[in-house]
Structures are given as structure tokens and as C-alpha cells.
Amino acid sequence: MPNQERPSKPALESYVPPAGTRHPVAAGETWISLAKRIGIDPWDLIEFNFPGVKLVKQRNFQQATRQVNWYLAEYVGCRATSRDRQNFAFSSGTTGGKGGWRGGFIYLPPGTPPPPPPAPTPALSLPAAPVLPQCEGSRPDFARVLDKSEQDLALSVFGPTLPSWDSIAITNGLGSSGRPWTNDGPFFTGSNPMVPGMRYAINVGGVVFSDLTSTGTTLGILCENFGRICDLFVHEMTHVWQAFNDSNWTMARSAWAQSWFGAATSTRPTHTTSSNRHTSSKIGTNTRTGIRRSPRIAIRMSGS
């Protein structure tokens, strides 16, 4: 069951977003897909429905997701969950809920184009095909910064040797064959409106919506089993550490091996000799997660 948290001052059940249009949610729709269709940020769409959540997100991303889960369960009536079971998901035929959201509705802001007509209902009701993880490269269309608990985990491994938090973006992009990868640009200032100060992009597909300190598995979220979510996070943060601390380091190998566009490029990127150099020091263990740690370690794992 997804984690939920009741906001200290939830939206009134009688609240109706100004000039909003009620939209019946359907299986396969998400905050991201609906926001993308109308050209706004997903969190702006959430805020339009449930004022106050976006302010919480600026302080604590995971707390905001818990509050969104609470609204989806209590107001929209959602019971279906995402593949990792950490969040509620939209589904057709939703019942329950409260206020204008009751029965599986959310509000879309004014000026929203009408939804496409529904597909014809088949004569026989067949079981829905399982949703499989994405197994090919893709550009990101969602990004976020680390929340406090994720920052704390990174600090416990790398100490004060990382770039500023607002320069590290976690995205839902994926490299070739649906593999996670990390790159360090070049990015133009403000090139990602969700993380304006982005300098390093950790692309982890659907894992972006998970708590990155979780000891749960990536199996079922990604095309391959990359172990525990927290271990994948620390591994990709190692690439950020390398890029920030070694002026001769390039992420060309990680970027080349994992990027969706690598196969379409005829010239292999050049590498400095230090891109293959990795240092190690005394390694300890984070007793909370079991993650092996070192403030000054750069580790290469197979695959990125």
C-alpha cells in the first residue's frame, strides 16, 4: 500500500478549482501525461487540484508525494497502484472519493483541449495486458531534485564532496536498452524548467518516482534487475562525484554506453586517461541501509 500523509490543512471537500473542468481519469493516464497534453508542469496540475502541495514539494519531495497519495485515495477514490506499489495510479471505473473529485475525477485548468474520444468497447471483456517496463532509450520529460532523506544518504556515502543539490536532477530518461545512466551536460542554464540549475542528470526511468533510499528492488520498474533502488542511486551518484571532483574526468563512457543516441553517432567520443582511473579508500557500511560507503571513493560498476 502506498505511503500516505494527510496534509495539515487539506483542501476543503467543497473546493472547486477556478474555471476548472472535471476530467474522468482512466487507466494509463498519469499526472505527467495529462500535464504534457496541456503543456504545463505536472506539479502545477497537482497544485491546481490540491493547493499547497507544491509548496510542500519545495521543502520535501517525498512528503509531497505522500500527500498526493492521500488526496488520490481520499478525494479521487484511487485504489490501483503504480508498478512499484509506492504510489496510487489512475484507473477507469473508480468509485468512492469526496467532493468534485468523487468517482475518479480531477480538474483540468481552463483552456485544456478536449480528450480524444474513447476507444470502442470490445464485445468481450478481456484482461488487461500487464504494463511492462520500458526497454529502450528515451528522452526525459520529468525531472526533480533530491529530497532531504536522499540528500542525507548521499552525504553518508560521499560526505561534503558533492556539487550543490540544485544542480543534480533525477529524471525519467533512460539510456540504450532501457538502462539507467548519468551525464554531466553540457546543459544550458535553465534548459530544464523542472530543475533550472541542472548540471548533472541521473536518468533512472520509472525509479524517479520512488524513494531513492528504498531497499526495494528495481526489478519490474526497469527492464533489467539493477539490484536495490538505494544501490542504483549510490552508483549513479558516484558518476556525479567523479565529474565534480576530477577535472580530467569525463562521463563519455557512461554517456556513450547508455545514451539512446550513441548508436546513431558515427564517431566514438574521446576519453582522457583519467576517465579509467578510480580511487578507493577505507570503506565502511551505512548501518541503516547496508550500503558500503566511503567519503572519497569512486567505483565503477558494470553497465554504466
C-alpha positions in Angstrom: 0.0 0.0 0.0 1.4 3.4 -0.9 2.6 5.7 1.9 0.1 8.5 2.6 0.1 11.6 4.7 -2.8 13.8 5.5 -1.9 17.5 4.9 -2.1 19.7 7.9 -4.7 21.8 6.1 -6.2 19.7 3.3 -8.2 21.3 0.6 -11.9 21.6 1.5 -14.2 18.9 0.0 -16.3 21.7 -1.3 -13.3 23.3 -3.1 -13.6 23.7 -6.9 -10.6 24.9 -8.8 -11.4 28.2 -10.6 -12.8 27.6 -14.1 -11.7 24.0 -13.8 -13.1 21.2 -16.0 -13.9 17.9 -14.4 -12.0 15.1 -16.2 -12.7 11.4 -15.5 -9.3 9.7 -15.1 -8.6 6.5 -17.0 -6.2 3.6 -16.8 -2.9 4.6 -18.4 -3.3 8.3 -17.7 -0.9 9.9 -15.2 -0.3 13.4 -13.9 2.6 13.6 -16.3 0.7 12.5 -19.4 -2.2 14.9 -18.7 0.1 17.8 -17.9 2.1 17.1 -21.0 -1.0 17.2 -23.2 -2.0 20.6 -21.9 1.6 22.0 -21.8 2.1 22.6 -18.1 4.3 21.1 -15.3 2.8 18.0 -13.6 3.1 19.7 -10.2 1.2 22.7 -11.5 -1.7 20.4 -12.4 -1.5 18.8 -8.9 -1.4 22.2 -7.3 -4.4 23.3 -9.4 -6.4 20.4 -7.8 -4.9 20.4 -4.3 -3.5 23.8 -3.4 -0.5 23.8 -1.0 1.2 20.6 -2.3 3.7 22.4 -4.5 4.9 24.4 -1.5 5.5 21.1 0.4 7.4 19.7 -2.6 9.9 22.6 -2.4 10.8 21.5 1.1 10.4 17.7 0.9 9.6 15.9 -2.3 8.7 12.6 -0.6 6.4 14.3 1.9 4.6 15.9 -1.1 4.2 12.5 -2.9 2.7 11.1 0.3 0.2 13.9 0.4 -0.7 13.4 -3.2 -1.3 9.7 -2.5 -3.6 10.8 0.4 -5.6 13.1 -1.9 -5.8 10.4 -4.6 -7.1 7.8 -2.1 -9.4 10.1 -0.1 -10.7 12.6 -2.7 -10.3 10.9 -6.1 -11.0 7.4 -4.8 -8.0 5.7 -6.4 -7.2 2.1 -5.4 -4.9 1.0 -8.2 -1.2 1.4 -7.6 1.9 2.0 -9.7 4.2 -0.9 -10.7 6.5 -0.3 -7.7 3.4 0.0 -5.4 4.7 3.2 -3.9 2.1 5.5 -5.4 -1.6 5.4 -6.3 -2.4 5.3 -10.0 -5.3 6.5 -12.1 -7.7 3.7 -13.3 -11.0 3.5 -15.1 -14.3 2.9 -13.2 -13.0 4.5 -10.0 -15.6 4.8 -7.2 -15.5 6.5 -3.8 -13.8 9.7 -3.0 -15.0 13.1 -1.9 -16.3 16.4 -3.3 -16.0 17.2 -7.0 -13.2 14.6 -7.3 -15.5 11.7 -6.2 -15.8 8.8 -8.6 -12.4 9.2 -10.2 -12.3 12.8 -11.4 -9.6 15.5 -11.4 -9.9 19.1 -12.6 -8.1 20.4 -15.7 -7.3 24.1 -15.9 -9.2 26.4 -18.4 -8.1 26.2 -22.0 -7.5 22.5 -21.9 -8.1 20.7 -25.2 -10.8 18.1 -25.1 -9.6 14.5 -24.6 -9.6 12.1 -27.5 -12.7 10.0 -28.0 -12.7 6.7 -26.1 -11.9 3.6 -28.0 -14.9 1.3 -28.8 -15.7 -1.1 -26.0 -15.0 -4.7 -27.1 -17.8 -7.2 -27.1 -16.0 -9.4 -24.6 -14.2 -8.0 -21.6 -10.6 -9.3 -21.8 -8.0 -9.0 -19.0 -5.7 -6.0 -19.5 -2.2 -6.8 -20.7 0.4 -6.3 -18.0 2.3 -3.0 -18.1 5.9 -3.9 -18.9 9.0 -1.8 -18.0 10.4 0.4 -20.9 13.2 -1.4 -22.6 14.5 1.2 -24.9 16.2 4.6 -24.6 14.1 7.7 -24.1 14.4 11.4 -23.5 13.3 12.6 -20.1 10.0 14.5 -19.8 10.1 14.7 -16.0 12.8 15.7 -13.5 13.1 16.5 -9.9 15.8 17.3 -7.2 16.7 15.1 -4.3 14.6 15.3 -1.2 16.1 15.5 2.3 16.3 11.8 3.0 18.0 11.2 -0.3 20.4 14.0 0.3 21.2 12.5 3.7 22.0 9.1 2.1 24.3 10.8 -0.4 26.1 12.7 2.3 26.6 9.5 4.3 28.4 7.9 1.4 30.3 10.9 -0.2 30.5 13.4 2.6 30.8 17.1 1.7 32.3 16.3 -1.7 29.3 16.7 -4.0 28.0 19.6 -6.0 25.1 21.7 -4.8 21.8 19.8 -4.6 20.0 22.2 -7.0 22.5 21.2 -9.7 21.6 17.4 -9.5 18.5 16.3 -11.4 16.8 12.9 -11.2 14.9 12.2 -14.5 12.8 9.6 -16.0 15.0 9.3 -19.1 16.7 6.0 -20.0 19.8 5.0 -22.0 20.0 2.3 -24.7 18.1 -0.8 -24.0 16.3 0.9 -21.1 19.4 1.2 -18.9 20.0 3.9 -16.3 22.8 6.4 -17.0 24.2 9.7 -15.7 25.6 12.6 -17.8 27.0 16.0 -17.0 25.8 18.0 -19.9 26.7 20.4 -21.4 23.4 21.9 -20.3 22.2 25.5 -21.0 21.2 27.4 -17.8 17.5 26.9 -17.3 17.3 24.2 -20.0 15.2 22.1 -17.7 12.3 24.1 -16.2 11.7 21.5 -13.6 15.3 21.8 -12.3 16.6 25.1 -13.6 20.1 24.8 -12.1 20.7 21.3 -13.6 24.3 20.4 -14.2 24.2 16.7 -13.7 21.4 14.4 -14.8 20.8 11.0 -13.3 18.4 9.2 -15.7 16.7 6.3 -14.0 13.4 5.8 -15.8 10.4 5.0 -13.5 12.6 4.8 -10.5 12.5 8.6 -10.4 9.1 8.3 -8.7 10.4 6.1 -6.0 12.1 6.9 -2.7 15.8 6.6 -3.8 16.7 5.5 -0.2 14.4 2.4 -0.6 15.9 -1.1 -0.3 13.2 -2.3 -2.7 14.2 -3.9 -5.9 14.4 -2.2 -9.3 13.0 -5.4 -10.9 9.7 -4.6 -12.5 10.4 -0.9 -12.7 13.3 -1.2 -15.1 13.8 -3.6 -18.0 16.6 -5.4 -16.1 17.3 -6.1 -12.4 19.7 -3.4 -11.3 19.5 -4.5 -7.6 18.2 -2.3 -4.8 17.0 1.2 -5.6 19.3 2.7 -3.0 22.3 0.9 -4.5 21.5 2.1 -8.0 21.1 5.6 -6.6 24.6 5.5 -4.9 26.2 4.0 -8.1 24.8 6.8 -10.3 25.8 9.4 -7.7 29.3 8.1 -8.0 29.4 9.3 -11.5 28.3 12.8 -10.3 31.1 12.6 -7.7 33.6 11.7 -10.3 32.6 14.6 -12.7 32.6 17.1 -9.9 35.9 16.1 -8.2 38.2 15.1 -11.1 38.8 18.0 -13.6 40.1 15.4 -16.1 37.1 13.1 -15.7 34.5 12.9 -18.5 31.3 10.9 -18.4 31.8 10.0 -22.0 32.0 6.2 -21.3 28.8 6.2 -19.2 27.1 8.6 -21.6 28.3 6.6 -24.7 27.4 3.2 -23.3 23.9 4.2 -22.1 22.7 7.1 -24.3 19.8 6.5 -26.7 21.6 8.5 -29.3 25.0 6.7 -29.1 24.2 4.1 -31.7 23.3 6.9 -34.2 26.7 8.6 -33.9 29.5 7.5 -36.2 32.4 8.9 -34.2 33.2 7.4 -30.7 33.8 10.1 -28.1 37.3 10.7 -26.9 38.4 9.9 -23.4 41.1 11.2 -21.1 43.2 8.5 -19.5 41.9 9.5 -16.1 38.4 8.5 -17.2 39.5 4.9 -16.4 41.2 5.8 -13.1 39.3 5.1 -9.9 40.5 5.7 -6.4 39.4 3.9 -3.3 39.9 4.4 0.4 38.8 2.8 3.7 35.2 1.6 3.2 32.6 1.5 5.9 29.0 0.4 6.0 25.9 2.5 6.4 24.1 0.6 9.2 20.7 1.9 8.1 20.7 0.6 4.5 23.7 -1.8 4.4 25.3 0.3 1.7 29.0 0.3 1.6 30.4 3.8 1.9 33.4 6.0 1.6 33.7 9.8 1.5 36.4 9.6 -1.1 35.5 6.6 -3.2 34.9 6.4 -7.0 33.5 3.0 -8.0 32.8 1.7 -11.5 30.2 -1.0 -11.7 29.4 -2.9 -14.8 26.8 -1.4 -17.1 27.4 2.4 -16.7 
